Amino acid sequence: MTVAAAGALAAQTAMQHSDSLPEINASNWVGPKPQPITGVASVIDGDTIEVHGQRIRFNGIDAPESKQYCEDAKGFEYPCGRRSAEALDSFLAASKPVQCTFVTWDGYHRFVGDCRRADGVSVAAWMVEHGQALDWPRYNHGAYAAQQAKAEAAKVGLWVGNFEAPWDWRTLHSSLDAPSSRPLDTVGRKLISQSGGYSCEPRRYCSQIS
């Protein structure tokens, strides 16, 4: 059999069995804009919920990871990731359902959206203003900078003590499979003080954050 004939046979076989293969093509990522999703949310963490089986990531903010620890005003560690998720759960429970408008898909094919409670309050803005999440200029160009400034001035949530930006925490802990109760100092950390602002390494856009 010639090389050309073998190639033709392989192509024909692939076409015949294409219905058994997973669809991996651009249409999975670039398709019709999804309709807004409305429903009662299950909280995954401080910046992610699930509604009707769809994972939804809040656009433009970043909350502490579920396993992340921070320091309070006295220097004691506390599970700031779980605290953030609990604050979100209580906030959403006060005015149901939540409605999320599509913005984009992320790298994990999660629906990234702008979400509001039934009373119209922005979920992302509330989380940042109450110090339970950070404005994320890399993706929103400082859309929640004003809310963050209020949280920092009032020393609420994360701003009561020392913390590590979630994006930096993920970079340092991506290879670790630590249990959620494991303190950060057992694996090494780089804390960010409320008085010292953000660490500018290794993020190039750090200069955008005040």
Residue, then its C-alpha position, 0 to 999 in steps of 0.5 A: m500500500t502506498v503512503a497516499a493510499a494509507g493516508a486516505l484509508a486513515a482519513q476515511t476510518a477517522m470520518q467513520h468513527s468521528d461520532s465516538l470521539p470527543e468534540i475538540n474544536a473552536s465551536n466549543w469555545v466560540g459559539p453563540k453567547p449563552q443566555p443569562i443564568t438565573g437560579v439558587a446558587s451553590v457556593i464553590d469558593g469565594d469567587t465561584i458558584e454553581v447554578h443549574g449544574q453550571r460552574i460560574r466564575f465571577n468576572g474581574i475578582d479573585a478570592p482566596e483559595s479554599k486551602q489558603y490561610c491568612e493572618d489576622a490583626k494579631g498575627f494568628e492564621y485563619p482559613c481565609g479561603r473558607r471565610s470568604a466562601e462562607a461570607l459569599d454564601s450568607f450574602l447570596a442567601a439574603s436575596k435569592p435567586v442570583q442572575c449571572t450575565f455571560v462575559t466569556w469562557d475561561g481556560y477551564h471552560r467555566f462560564v465567567g459572568d457578572c452576577r447580581r442578587a435578586d435585589g440587584v446588588s453586584v456580587a463581585a462588588w460586594m465581595v471586594e468592598h467587604g474585603q472577601a475578594l480582590d479587584w483583579p486588574r489583569y482582567n477588569h482594568g481596575a473595575y472594583a478599585a474603588q470598592q477595594a480602597k474602601a475595604e482597605a481603609a476600613k480594614v475589613g475582611l482580608w485587610v484586617g491583617n496580612f495576606e497573600a494575593p490569591w494569584d500568587w498563592r496559586t503560583l507558589h502552591s500549585s504543586l502542593d496537595a496540602p489539606s485545607s487545614r495546613p498552615l501556610d508556614t509549613v510550606g513557605r509563603k510570602l505574606i503581603s501586609q495591608s500597609g505594604g500593598y501588593s507584591c509586584e513579583p512576578r506580576r507585570y501588571c502590579s503597577q496597575i494596582s494601588 
